[in-house]
Amino acid sequence: MDNSKQWWTGYIQLKETDPIYSLVKKNRDNFDDFYELNEYVDAFLPITAAGKEEKINDTDLFIGFDTAESFLADTTLIDCKKELMNWANQLDKE
């Protein structure tokens, strides 16, 4: 949580066996069309990041979200954890 703005971010690390991995890897330096990712992950919190996340590490690939939009202002930490678990479960089923 960013205490000055009251918003959350969340990321999930992708495995090379995830069906979404090759798409994110191909576009990791310039991923603009996050809607393409919805074919792989049914997301309640919109995907706003895909590729490397240097704040975590600079070798693995991730997808993530943030709740900085006003329509997501009531999102809680529990909501974020549930969303990340939902994404992980969907990718594990593929």
C-alpha positions as CSV (number, residue, x, y, z in Angstrom):
1,M,0.0,0.0,0.0
2,D,1.2,3.5,-0.9
3,N,0.3,5.4,2.3
4,S,0.3,8.8,0.6
5,K,-2.3,7.8,-2.0
6,Q,-4.0,4.8,-0.4
7,W,-3.7,2.4,-3.3
8,W,-2.4,-1.1,-3.8
9,T,-0.4,-3.0,-6.3
10,G,0.0,-6.8,-6.7
11,Y,2.0,-9.0,-8.9
12,I,2.2,-12.7,-9.7
13,Q,5.3,-14.4,-11.1
14,L,4.8,-16.3,-14.3
15,K,6.2,-19.8,-14.8
16,E,7.6,-20.7,-18.2
17,T,4.9,-23.4,-18.5
18,D,2.1,-20.8,-18.1
19,P,0.3,-20.3,-21.4
20,I,0.5,-16.5,-21.0
21,Y,4.3,-16.6,-20.5
22,S,5.3,-16.6,-24.2
23,L,3.0,-13.6,-25.0
24,V,4.4,-11.6,-22.1
25,K,8.0,-12.6,-22.9
26,K,7.5,-11.5,-26.6
27,N,6.2,-8.1,-25.5
28,R,8.1,-7.6,-22.2
29,D,9.7,-4.3,-23.1
30,N,6.7,-2.7,-24.7
31,F,3.4,-4.2,-23.6
32,D,0.5,-1.9,-24.4
33,D,-2.4,-4.1,-25.0
34,F,-3.3,-5.6,-21.6
35,Y,-6.7,-6.7,-23.0
36,E,-4.9,-9.5,-24.8
37,L,-4.1,-11.0,-21.4
38,N,-7.7,-11.4,-20.6
39,E,-7.8,-14.4,-22.9
40,Y,-5.7,-16.1,-20.3
41,V,-6.7,-14.6,-17.0
42,D,-10.2,-13.5,-16.1
43,A,-9.3,-10.5,-14.0
44,F,-11.6,-8.5,-11.7
45,L,-8.8,-6.0,-10.9
46,P,-7.5,-4.9,-14.4
47,I,-4.1,-6.1,-15.4
48,T,-1.9,-2.9,-15.7
49,A,1.6,-4.5,-15.8
50,A,3.2,-7.3,-17.7
51,G,6.8,-8.2,-18.2
52,K,9.8,-7.6,-15.9
53,E,9.2,-5.9,-12.6
54,E,12.6,-4.5,-11.5
55,K,11.2,-3.6,-8.1
56,I,11.0,-7.4,-7.5
57,N,13.8,-8.7,-9.7
58,D,15.1,-8.2,-13.2
59,T,15.0,-11.7,-14.5
60,D,11.5,-13.1,-14.1
61,L,8.3,-12.1,-15.8
62,F,5.2,-10.9,-13.9
63,I,1.6,-9.7,-14.5
64,G,0.2,-7.3,-12.1
65,F,-2.4,-4.7,-11.2
66,D,-2.8,-1.4,-9.3
67,T,-5.8,0.1,-7.7
68,A,-5.0,3.8,-8.4
69,E,-8.2,4.4,-10.3
70,S,-11.0,6.1,-8.5
71,F,-13.4,3.3,-9.2
72,L,-11.1,0.9,-7.3
73,A,-10.8,3.2,-4.2
74,D,-12.6,0.7,-2.0
75,T,-10.4,-2.2,-2.8
76,T,-8.9,-3.9,0.3
77,L,-5.8,-5.9,0.9
78,I,-8.0,-9.0,1.2
79,D,-9.5,-8.2,-2.3
80,C,-5.9,-8.0,-3.7
81,K,-4.8,-11.3,-2.1
82,K,-8.0,-13.0,-3.4
83,E,-7.4,-11.6,-6.9
84,L,-3.8,-12.8,-7.0
85,M,-4.8,-16.3,-5.8
86,N,-7.6,-16.3,-8.5
87,W,-5.0,-15.5,-11.2
88,A,-2.6,-18.2,-9.9
89,N,-5.4,-20.8,-9.9
90,Q,-6.5,-19.9,-13.4
91,L,-3.0,-20.2,-14.7
92,D,-2.4,-23.5,-12.9
93,K,-5.5,-25.0,-14.7
94,E,-4.2,-24.2,-18.1
